[in-house]
Amino acid sequence: MRLCILEADTPADDLLPIAGTYADMFETWLRPWLPEAEFARVAAYAGELPASVDAYDGYLITGSLFSAYDDLPWIHALKAFVREAMTSAIPVGGICFGHQLMAEAMGGRVTLCKDGWALGKTEYRTSTEGSDWFGADPINALSFHRDQIVALPPGATALAGNAHCPWASLAYGNRALSVQFHPEFAPAYIAALIHRNPDGSILPEQADQALKGMVMESNDAMSQAFARLFRGDAPA
């Protein structure tokens, strides 16, 4: 199994010692559940893409400090590539920015959330279909986002959400899966992002609350769901 991680950004130099690049984080997260996978990396944020969607058995799209609706050539090119892969039934998985970009590529819409940031430990309830993917228990995951999906793309199935973020996970049949939260991030990395406060819009009281509740949740359900996606035995 040959999987390609489409990197939509790279951590700041001073954050790299925490957990490496976003591709490093993806491999650390998924490798125990996909020992047969061979991972490649392509810097989509630098304008790089595979020569063809058929070059790999599946794709993963990382998070990013960019927005999926930014009018940038590499984002338009990545959307077109992802759209082609998804319409060709090649397995595609996305996290945060990847979740949003997949939705936009397939006809959905992403905007800045009027209710502000989702930070730190967050609970999401699964739908009936989401229970088939992740189990029936609520999902507790680490979040760091202010953009989110506000219009579902045609053919997408909502798997999990909450009042702040109703569409926190989507499936497209059994060949594509995305989540708004970060199963690949360690608490130390989320904490570093909160302290950095990229655009100054995180309120001090919200940062304090998120940092106090920063604990590592089990990501096994997420890891297994993405592993099933790429193995071809995801829920129909």
C-alpha positions in Angstrom: 0.0 0.0 0.0 1.5 3.3 -1.1 0.0 6.4 0.5 0.9 10.0 -0.2 0.7 12.7 2.4 -0.2 16.0 0.7 1.4 18.6 3.0 -0.7 21.8 3.1 1.7 23.6 5.4 4.8 23.1 7.5 5.3 24.0 11.2 7.3 27.0 12.2 11.0 26.1 12.7 10.8 26.5 16.5 7.9 24.1 16.7 9.5 21.3 14.6 11.3 19.8 17.7 7.9 19.0 19.3 6.7 16.4 16.9 8.4 17.1 13.5 6.5 18.0 10.3 2.8 17.5 9.7 3.7 14.4 7.6 5.8 13.1 10.6 2.8 13.5 12.8 0.6 11.6 10.3 3.0 8.7 10.1 3.4 8.5 13.9 -0.4 8.5 14.3 -1.2 6.0 11.5 1.8 3.7 11.2 0.8 1.4 14.2 -2.5 0.7 12.4 -1.2 0.6 8.9 2.1 -1.3 9.2 1.9 -2.4 5.6 1.8 1.2 4.3 4.6 3.0 2.6 4.3 6.7 3.1 5.5 9.4 0.6 5.3 13.2 1.1 4.5 15.9 -1.4 4.7 19.6 -0.4 1.4 20.8 -1.9 1.8 24.2 -0.2 5.0 24.7 -2.3 3.1 24.0 -5.5 4.1 20.3 -5.7 1.6 17.5 -6.6 2.0 13.9 -7.9 2.0 13.6 -11.7 -1.2 11.7 -11.6 -3.9 10.7 -9.1 -3.1 7.1 -10.0 0.5 7.5 -8.7 -0.6 6.3 -5.2 -3.1 4.0 -3.6 -4.5 6.8 -1.4 -4.0 10.3 -0.2 -4.0 12.2 3.1 -4.3 16.0 3.4 -2.8 17.7 6.4 -3.8 20.7 8.4 -2.7 24.2 7.6 -2.7 27.8 8.9 -4.0 28.7 5.4 -7.7 28.7 4.7 -9.3 26.3 2.2 -11.0 29.3 0.6 -7.8 31.4 0.2 -7.4 32.5 -3.5 -3.9 31.0 -3.9 -2.7 29.0 -7.0 -1.5 26.0 -5.0 -4.9 25.7 -3.1 -6.8 25.8 -6.4 -4.4 23.2 -7.8 -4.8 21.0 -4.7 -8.6 21.2 -4.9 -8.6 20.1 -8.5 -6.3 17.2 -7.7 -8.3 16.1 -4.7 -11.6 16.4 -6.7 -10.1 14.2 -9.4 -8.9 11.6 -6.9 -12.3 11.5 -5.0 -14.3 11.2 -8.2 -12.0 8.4 -9.3 -12.8 6.5 -6.1 -9.2 6.7 -4.9 -9.2 6.7 -1.1 -8.7 10.2 0.4 -8.5 11.3 4.0 -8.3 14.8 5.4 -7.7 16.5 8.7 -8.8 20.1 9.6 -7.7 22.1 6.5 -7.8 18.8 4.6 -11.4 18.2 5.9 -12.4 21.7 4.7 -10.6 21.5 1.4 -12.2 18.2 0.5 -15.6 19.7 1.2 -14.9 22.7 -1.0 -13.4 20.5 -3.8 -16.7 18.6 -3.9 -19.1 21.6 -3.9 -19.4 22.5 -0.2 -18.5 25.8 1.4 -16.1 26.9 4.2 -16.1 30.2 6.1 -14.7 31.8 9.2 -16.8 30.6 12.1 -18.8 33.5 13.6 -18.6 31.8 17.0 -14.8 31.9 17.1 -12.2 29.3 17.8 -12.6 25.7 18.8 -9.6 24.9 21.0 -8.2 22.0 23.0 -10.2 19.0 24.2 -13.6 19.0 22.4 -16.5 16.5 22.5 -18.3 15.5 19.3 -21.4 13.3 19.1 -21.6 10.7 16.4 -24.5 10.3 14.0 -25.9 6.8 13.2 -23.5 6.6 10.3 -20.7 8.0 12.4 -21.2 5.1 14.9 -20.5 2.7 12.1 -17.1 4.4 11.5 -16.0 5.3 15.0 -18.3 3.6 17.5 -21.3 4.9 19.4 -19.4 6.7 22.2 -18.8 10.5 21.9 -15.5 11.5 20.4 -13.1 13.4 22.6 -10.4 15.0 20.4 -8.1 17.9 20.3 -9.2 20.9 18.2 -7.5 24.0 16.8 -9.7 25.7 14.2 -11.7 28.8 13.4 -12.7 28.0 9.8 -15.3 25.3 9.3 -17.8 23.9 6.8 -21.0 25.8 6.6 -22.6 24.0 3.6 -22.3 20.3 3.0 -21.1 19.1 -0.4 -23.5 16.9 -2.4 -23.2 13.2 -1.5 -21.4 13.8 1.9 -22.6 12.0 5.0 -22.3 13.8 8.4 -20.6 11.5 10.9 -19.9 13.7 13.9 -20.4 17.2 15.3 -21.5 19.5 18.1 -23.3 22.8 18.5 -20.2 24.8 17.6 -19.2 22.7 14.7 -22.1 20.6 13.3 -20.1 19.0 10.5 -16.9 17.9 12.2 -16.6 14.7 10.3 -17.8 13.7 6.8 -17.7 10.5 4.7 -18.1 10.4 0.9 -19.4 6.8 0.4 -16.7 4.5 1.8 -13.8 6.0 -0.2 -13.2 9.3 1.5 -13.2 10.4 5.2 -12.4 13.7 6.9 -12.4 15.2 10.3 -12.2 18.8 11.6 -10.3 17.9 14.7 -6.7 16.7 15.1 -6.2 13.0 16.0 -2.6 13.4 14.9 -1.6 16.3 17.2 0.0 15.8 20.6 -1.2 18.1 23.4 2.2 19.8 23.5 1.8 20.8 19.9 -1.7 22.2 20.3 -0.5 24.0 23.5 2.3 25.6 21.5 -0.1 26.8 18.8 -2.4 28.3 21.4 0.6 30.1 23.1 1.7 31.3 19.6 -1.8 32.7 18.9 -1.1 33.1 15.2 -3.3 36.1 14.4 -3.9 37.4 18.0 -7.6 36.4 17.9 -7.5 33.8 20.7 -8.8 35.4 23.8 -6.7 34.9 27.0 -9.6 33.3 29.0 -10.3 30.9 26.1 -6.6 30.0 25.9 -6.4 29.4 29.6 -9.4 27.1 29.6 -8.1 25.1 26.7 -4.7 24.7 28.2 -6.0 23.5 31.5 -8.0 20.7 29.9 -5.2 19.7 27.5 -4.9 15.9 27.9 -4.2 13.2 25.3 -7.3 11.3 24.3 -7.2 7.8 22.8 -7.1 8.2 19.0 -7.6 4.5 18.4 -11.1 4.8 16.9 -9.9 7.5 14.5 -6.8 5.5 13.5 -8.8 2.4 12.9 -11.4 4.3 10.8 -8.7 5.8 8.6 -6.9 2.4 8.3 -10.2 0.8 7.2 -10.6 3.6 4.6 -7.3 2.8 3.0 -7.7 -1.0 3.3 -11.0 -0.8 1.5 -13.2 -2.2 4.3 -14.9 1.0 5.5 -18.6 1.1 6.2 -20.7 1.2 3.0 
